[in-house]
Amino acid sequence: MHGTATGLDFFAARRRCTHNPAVPKAASVPRFFLYGEPPRAADERFVHIETIADRSRLHDWEIRPHTHRDLHQLLVILGGGGRMRAEGAEQEFAAPALLIVPAGVVHAFTFHHDTRGYVVTVAENALAELSRREPAFRALFEGARSVDLTDGALDATELEEAVVRLQREFQWTAPAHVTATEARLVTLLVCTVRATAPERPGLARGTRGPRAAIVARFRQAVETHLRAGWPMNRYAKVLGVTPHQLRAACLEVTGGPPTHIVHERLVLEAKRTLLYTSLSIAETAYELGFSDPAYFSRFFSERVGVSPAEFRRRADD
């Protein structure tokens, strides 16, 4: 085995054993439906909206680290502020602001007690359906972030109007309620795309076209099969393209080969596990599909710059 975790050696080292009796049951990051609610499958058209105070006040305005399996969240901050932690990085925010949290991201919030705003939750299936008509919606949830709207008074006003109308429709039971709720959600997402566009030059160009579609489907396949250690030819087969086509699409859209997407996603998941669980380094390696903990440590160190043990130690300091 080579010292660098690339190519066939990488995938060979990640062939997952069906069971490893030496590894105890994993202690995992808390996973909720909505915060504090047991996990369950979301309806394909699931949309939920509530004020930040509704749930945060019950927990002294502190939402501890957790994740949602298939729910994306958009927080519209209209007053107050606080701190968001996502994937180990902390960001301060103050109204007016947007907080974007994709499904699967470990996140936490500490709100000022006077914070005013809304939390909009959208099921992955609902977002996927809307994104087929407008790919920019999918691009919104590529990563967790905080967006300062201080210099965008018009954007902040339009977002406030859109989210208030969505909540009003959400609470009604008038005829065509479901369709009207979806329409209000679309308006809110459009406002969000426009409010964040200055941060994302070329957004429309970068999220359209057949190669961008291949990369989007590849990312979804990686999410599903991350721990299985699939080689690129198997991903290509599932996607209905050749390995050459998959590589060309990734190079054009992301600037790197498809293995970079897999490696980045593995590093992200490793960081989550090290930050938010009590699993040992070896247990983390097995949890992520590596058959050799030493190889996992080299893989992590080459990409992060420190060993898994040092990464955890620095986070605890």
Summary of the structure (lengths in Angstrom):
residues: 317
radius of gyration: 20.6
end to end distance: 34.4
largest distance: 64.4
contacts: 945
relative contact order: 0.13
helix: 51%
strand: 17%
